[in-house]
Amino acid sequence: MNVVIVNCFDTYEERIDLLHEYFVSKGNKVTVIQSDFRHFKKEHRKEDKEDFFFIPSEPYYKNLSFSRLKSHYVFAKNAFKHVENIQPDLLYAIIPPNSIARFAAIYKKKNPSVKLIFDLIDLWPETMPIGKIKNFPPFSFWQSMRDKSLKYADFVISECDLYRSILKDVLVNLKTDTVYLAKKETSYERSPILSDDEIHLCYLGSINNIIDIPKIKSLLESVNNLKPTTLHIIGDGESKDHFMEQIKLTGAKVNYYGKIYDNSKKQKIFDKCHFGINIMKDEVCVGLTMKSIDYFQHGLPIINNIKFDTKNLVDHYNIGFNIENDNVGTLVSNICFLENKELLNMRVNSRKVFEKYFSVESFNKVLDQYFTTIER
């Protein structure tokens, strides 16, 4: 079978690589059509990858701008010129940008025999912290570009249950399911050494405008009032300096490491941390974060305010604590005075959750079910 994957971003390239490897392992010819512009680094890609075709794309430097929307639209238009030439049996479209959904729907209408899968890795504009204006033009038109295209899919996959819940009215007559993000395993030892006299917390990932700095600051201040507290920060972003200043105002210590890609180095930091922080602004519409999967992979329980998928995992598997408006006092007490035995049990549970839901084995097992369905 001839498979084409259309993807605009390098942000979720680990998912794309796993999809590519999966379809190749089944004996298919696979082509990934992707933009050459790196979203995080805001630069053009220079290296090649086997079976990847990188389309030169217009750069943009602001995450919410006309130039970004134009870059995405032109990429989608050019990508489907290549799809026309390849004429795949299976077209796997990664959404967003929503313009990919539009061009994929047009292609499906012209080529009804092609099997079309939409993979919703994000929802635009729903997940953007832009307030109520997302419900009005031009954002509503942008949303409808995706919604009107979904009905042409043979199967719709989403990266979390929350997205399918939000789109339930649009997806009502479609075959859908969730395929969580997955990470490849690497070899490193986990040797937790947790202090009884101090609390060590970790923040991992981008430090940007969607993390809830006031809420994290308030939490750290309350914890530090009961026990000396250190926040270990792995990552970078435009709000880094402000974040560190606010945490220092609580009296807590801050250890900043910058970006770390070596898993064994991250593990050494996680080994002395009691919890990882997984806190975003309430208006951010996500059911799962990449940082939480990283925490689980390394066996670190979380302090969480992400709703739906992550909240349910925390509640069901005892892998940390959910922050609710009425439980902050109890939460802080639990963080400071939970026995090491229970903390270590949470670490074991976190690893089990990773293996069950976010490992490559789990990813491939779930895809096997859909792939069999699609081939019929």
NORRA-V741066 format. One line per field, one symbol per residue. ss: DSSP state (H for helix, E for strand, L for the rest). psi: psi as a letter, one per 20 degrees, with the letter a starting at -180 (. if undefined). burial: I if it has 9 or more other C-alpha atoms within 8 Angstrom, else O. A space follows every 50 residues. Layout:
BEGIN
ss->???
psi->???
burial->???
END
This chain:
BEGIN
ss->LEEEEEELLLLLHHHHHHHHHHHHHLLLEEEEEEELEELLLLEELLLLLL LEEEELLLLLLLLLLHHHHHHHHHHHHHHHHHHHHHLLLEEEEEELLHHH HHHHHHHHHHLLLLEEEEEELLLLLLLLLLHHHHHLLLHHHHHHHHHHHH LLLLEEEELLHHHHHHLLLLLLLLLEEELLLLELLLLLLLLLLLLLLEEE EEEELLLLLLELHHHHHHHHHHHHHHLEEEEEEELLLLLHHHHHHHHHLL LLEEEEEELLLLHHHHHHHHLLLLEEEELELLLLLLLLLHHHHHHHHLLL LEEELLLLHHHHHHHHHLLEEELLLLLHHHHHHHHHHLLHHHHHHHHHHH HHHHHHHHEHHHHHHHHHHHHHHHHL
psi->qoppppphqigkhhggghgghghghjjqppppoqqjppggilrqqhqrqp jpopppqpqqiphnqhhgggggghggghgihhghhhmqhpooppprqhhg gghgggghhhmiiqppppooiropjhipmjbiiijrqihhhgghhghihh iiqhppqqiqhghhghjhhhjhjqpqrpoqqqqqqqpqqompopqhiqpp qpppapnaiiqnghggggghggghhhqpqppppoarrijgggghghhhhi iqqpopiappiohhgghhghhjqhqqpmprqhipnqiqqhhhhggghjkp rqoqjprdggghggghjmkbqpprhjjgggggggghjpqhghghghgghg ghgghhhjrhggghgghhghggghh.
burial->OIIIIIIIIOOOOOIIOIOIOIIIOOOIIIIIIIIIIIIOOIOOOOOOOO OIIOIOIOIIOOOOOOOIOOIIIIIIIIIIOOIOOOOIIIIIIIIIIIII IIIIIOIIOOOOOIIIIIIIIIIIIOIIOOOOOIOOOOIIOIIOIIIOII IIIIIIIIIIIIIIOOOOOIIOOIOIIIIIIIIOOOOOOIOOOIOOOIII IIIIOOIIOOIIOOOIIIIIIIIIOOIIIIIIIIIIOOIIOOIIOIIIOI OIIIOOIOOIOOIIOIIIIIIIIIIIIIIIOOOIOIIIOOIIIOIIIIII IIIIIIIIIIIIIIIOIIIIIIIOOOOIOOIIIOIIOIOOOOIOOIIIII IOIIIOIIIIOIIIOIIOOOOOOIOO
END
